[in-house]
Amino acid sequence: MIIFHNVVYQTKAINKLRSQGIEIPDEMLAGISPYWTEHINRFGIFQLEMEKKIAEIEYDLVTEAVITKI
């Protein structure tokens, strides 16, 4: 689930940069990995806000990114 989360937010960031006219070479994107672990607190205390509304996942972003590469 963490990798999926990272893919969604990486895709949003890449699309935002591209919409601002910033070119991102394929070579640079090839070096990006959704397997980040620095921000994961596996052994610490987790504070959950159960009443917090979460943003809907835009599944078409992920599909769009995969289709563009095929």
Backbone as CSV, one residue per row, in Angstrom:
resi,resn,N_x,N_y,N_z,CA_x,CA_y,CA_z,C_x,C_y,C_z
1,MET,0.815,-1.192,0.000,0.000,0.000,0.000,0.862,1.261,0.000
2,ILE,1.999,1.190,0.653,2.877,2.359,0.707,3.420,2.690,-0.681
3,ILE,3.795,1.659,-1.414,4.323,1.902,-2.763,3.236,2.502,-3.642
4,PHE,2.006,2.003,-3.523,0.896,2.563,-4.295,0.703,4.041,-3.948
5,HIS,0.731,4.359,-2.669,0.606,5.749,-2.214,1.700,6.612,-2.856
6,ASN,2.922,6.115,-2.836,4.037,6.873,-3.416,3.858,7.070,-4.919
7,VAL,3.387,6.046,-5.617,3.159,6.157,-7.063,2.119,7.235,-7.349
8,VAL,1.036,7.245,-6.589,-0.023,8.240,-6.802,0.527,9.647,-6.633
9,TYR,1.267,9.889,-5.550,1.754,11.244,-5.294,2.928,11.634,-6.185
10,GLN,3.737,10.677,-6.598,4.783,10.982,-7.577,4.142,11.370,-8.908
11,THR,3.110,10.643,-9.303,2.423,10.935,-10.562,1.795,12.318,-10.517
12,LYS,1.168,12.663,-9.391,0.583,14.004,-9.251,1.661,15.077,-9.379
13,ALA,2.801,14.862,-8.727,3.882,15.851,-8.771,4.436,15.990,-10.189
14,ILE,4.633,14.875,-10.861,5.157,14.911,-12.238,4.168,15.621,-13.157
15,ASN,2.887,15.290,-13.034,1.873,15.940,-13.878,1.791,17.436,-13.600
16,LYS,1.941,17.835,-12.339,1.901,19.260,-11.997,3.085,19.992,-12.636
17,LEU,4.268,19.403,-12.536,5.443,20.024,-13.148,5.277,20.143,-14.656
18,ARG,4.778,19.083,-15.279,4.569,19.109,-16.731,3.527,20.143,-17.130
19,SER,2.474,20.299,-16.313,1.436,21.291,-16.627,1.978,22.710,-16.514
20,GLN,3.067,22.876,-15.749,3.711,24.187,-15.617,4.759,24.400,-16.705
21,GLY,4.843,23.439,-17.635,5.766,23.568,-18.752,7.173,23.072,-18.470
22,ILE,7.360,22.403,-17.350,8.683,21.883,-17.003,8.862,20.521,-17.663
23,GLU,9.918,20.395,-18.445,10.189,19.131,-19.128,10.950,18.194,-18.201
24,ILE,10.521,16.956,-18.146,11.188,15.956,-17.319,11.639,14.832,-18.240
25,PRO,12.938,14.694,-18.450,13.433,13.657,-19.362,13.105,12.252,-18.851
26,ASP,12.859,11.339,-19.793,12.572,9.950,-19.430,13.705,9.334,-18.628
27,GLU,14.932,9.752,-18.906,16.084,9.213,-18.177,15.991,9.548,-16.690
28,MET,15.499,10.751,-16.388,15.353,11.160,-14.991,14.232,10.363,-14.325
29,LEU,13.123,10.192,-15.035,12.005,9.437,-14.480,12.373,7.973,-14.265
30,ALA,13.245,7.449,-15.086,13.661,6.052,-14.941,14.399,5.830,-13.627
31,GLY,14.977,6.878,-13.066,15.720,6.753,-11.823,14.881,6.959,-10.576
32,ILE,13.594,7.244,-10.752,12.717,7.482,-9.607,12.083,6.164,-9.175
33,SER,12.111,5.917,-7.894,11.540,4.680,-7.365,10.418,4.994,-6.387
34,PRO,9.303,4.243,-6.464,8.235,4.446,-5.483,8.533,3.747,-4.162
35,TYR,9.679,3.081,-4.073,10.019,2.363,-2.847,10.870,3.241,-1.937
36,TRP,10.255,4.311,-1.421,10.923,5.173,-0.452,10.647,4.610,0.923
37,THR,11.625,4.689,1.785,11.401,4.189,3.142,11.747,5.224,4.215
38,GLU,12.343,6.339,3.834,12.771,7.324,4.824,11.599,7.889,5.621
39,HIS,10.437,7.994,5.006,9.294,8.620,5.667,8.416,7.611,6.404
40,ILE,8.835,6.373,6.478,8.037,5.332,7.121,8.518,5.116,8.552
41,ASN,7.603,5.204,9.477,7.900,5.021,10.888,7.396,3.633,11.289
42,ARG,8.192,2.604,11.048,7.729,1.230,11.275,7.644,0.847,12.746
43,PHE,8.451,1.447,13.591,8.518,1.001,14.972,8.124,2.072,15.991
44,GLY,7.638,3.201,15.525,7.333,4.301,16.435,5.876,4.356,16.836
45,ILE,5.494,5.478,17.372,4.117,5.710,17.805,3.369,6.372,16.655
46,PHE,2.200,5.876,16.380,1.393,6.418,15.304,0.207,7.161,15.883
47,GLN,0.002,8.372,15.443,-1.151,9.147,15.869,-2.096,9.237,14.678
48,LEU,-3.243,8.630,14.811,-4.215,8.610,13.732,-5.348,9.575,14.016
49,GLU,-5.720,10.321,13.010,-6.870,11.210,13.114,-8.040,10.509,12.438
50,MET,-8.814,9.778,13.209,-9.876,8.953,12.647,-11.010,9.784,12.037
51,GLU,-11.147,11.030,12.439,-12.217,11.884,11.915,-11.777,12.646,10.665
52,LYS,-10.499,12.601,10.362,-9.960,13.341,9.223,-10.459,12.736,7.915
53,LYS,-10.951,13.595,7.043,-11.402,13.131,5.729,-10.176,13.024,4.826
54,ILE,-10.100,11.920,4.114,-8.969,11.727,3.216,-9.375,12.073,1.790
55,ALA,-8.401,12.486,1.018,-8.659,12.818,-0.378,-8.917,11.541,-1.161
56,GLU,-9.796,11.637,-2.128,-10.072,10.482,-2.969,-8.859,10.206,-3.847
57,ILE,-8.569,8.937,-4.042,-7.448,8.553,-4.904,-7.888,8.674,-6.356
58,GLU,-7.085,9.355,-7.128,-7.377,9.512,-8.549,-6.731,8.349,-9.296
59,TYR,-7.451,7.248,-9.378,-6.899,6.040,-9.980,-6.513,6.242,-11.437
60,ASP,-7.182,7.149,-12.127,-6.854,7.377,-13.529,-5.453,7.950,-13.705
61,LEU,-4.887,8.596,-12.684,-3.520,9.102,-12.760,-2.537,7.955,-12.946
62,VAL,-2.724,6.906,-12.176,-1.821,5.760,-12.251,-1.994,5.057,-13.589
63,THR,-3.224,4.839,-14.007,-3.492,4.190,-15.287,-2.918,5.017,-16.426
64,GLU,-3.092,6.312,-16.352,-2.596,7.226,-17.373,-1.074,7.134,-17.473
65,ALA,-0.394,7.074,-16.342,1.068,6.988,-16.328,1.531,5.677,-16.934
66,VAL,0.833,4.594,-16.660,1.216,3.292,-17.198,0.973,3.244,-18.696
67,ILE,-0.162,3.756,-19.142,-0.508,3.735,-20.567,0.478,4.574,-21.366
68,THR,0.907,5.697,-20.828,1.837,6.580,-21.549,3.166,5.898,-21.796
69,LYS,3.575,5.000,-20.901,4.858,4.338,-21.049,4.813,3.123,-21.973
70,ILE,3.609,2.633,-22.287,3.491,1.432,-23.137,3.599,1.795,-24.591
